[in-house]
Amino acid sequence: MDFEYGPVVVEDWFDETRIGYYDDSTVNDDDEECAVVFFGEISIALSTGHHVIPFDYIRNISTDDLWRRRKTIRGEIGPQ
């Protein structure tokens, strides 16, 4: 487990793969070390809450992840 704080990919925790912001570490109710992850624009995410996700479900983000996400968003909203 060698994560830097910042953008991470969350896989197999939600129905889809998500990109979030790893902000801190904590221990959940099962005594498992977890990441505190926010989703969306950080100023909005701070008011909507965070998710406590076991480290088994997150990984460091890659440039390819960002390009895939960009392509998905372009497909949803169309070229600007």
N, C-alpha and C positions, 0 to 999 in steps of 0.2 A: 504494500500500500504506500505509494509514493505520489501523492497528489499535491499539486500546488493550488492555493486558493485561486478562484477565478472560474472561467467557463469549464463545464464538464458535460459529458453525455450521460444521460440516465437511460439504461436499457432494461427491459423486462420488469420494470416496477409499475409502470402505467400501461395502458393499452397500446401506446405508441412510444417510440423513442423520442426523447425530449432533450433539448439543450437548456441547461440551467446554470446558475451561478453558485459555486461552492463557497460558502462564506465562513463556516466554522465547523468544528467537530463537537460531538456530544455522545452520550451513552443513552440508548433507548431502554425501554422497560425490561427487555430481555438481557440487559447487561452487555449489549453488542455495540461496539464503536460504530458511529454513524456520521454521515455528512449532513450538515444543515444546508439545504439547497433552496434558492429562490428562483422563480420563473418569471419571465417578462422583464419589462423595464424596471430597474432596481428601485427607483423612487416609488413606483406603484406597488411593486412586490413587497416592499417593506410594510405597506399598510394592509396588504391582503394575506400576509402570512408566509410561512416557510414549510418545507417538508423535511422530515428526518428520515434519511434514506441510508440503509446499510451500504458500506463501501463495496460490497460484492456487486452492486447494481450500477455503479458509476465507473466511468473511465475518463482519461484525459481526452480532450477534444482535439481533432485534427483539422487541417485545412480542408480536407475532403468532406468532413462533416458539415463545415460551414457552407461549402459550395452546394452540397446536396440540399441543405435547408434553404438556401437562396433560390435554388431551382424550384423547390416545392412552393415557396411563397410566391414566386413569379407566376407559377401555374394557377395559383388561387386568385391572385389579384390582377394578373395580366401585366404586360410591360408598361412601364410608366414613361 
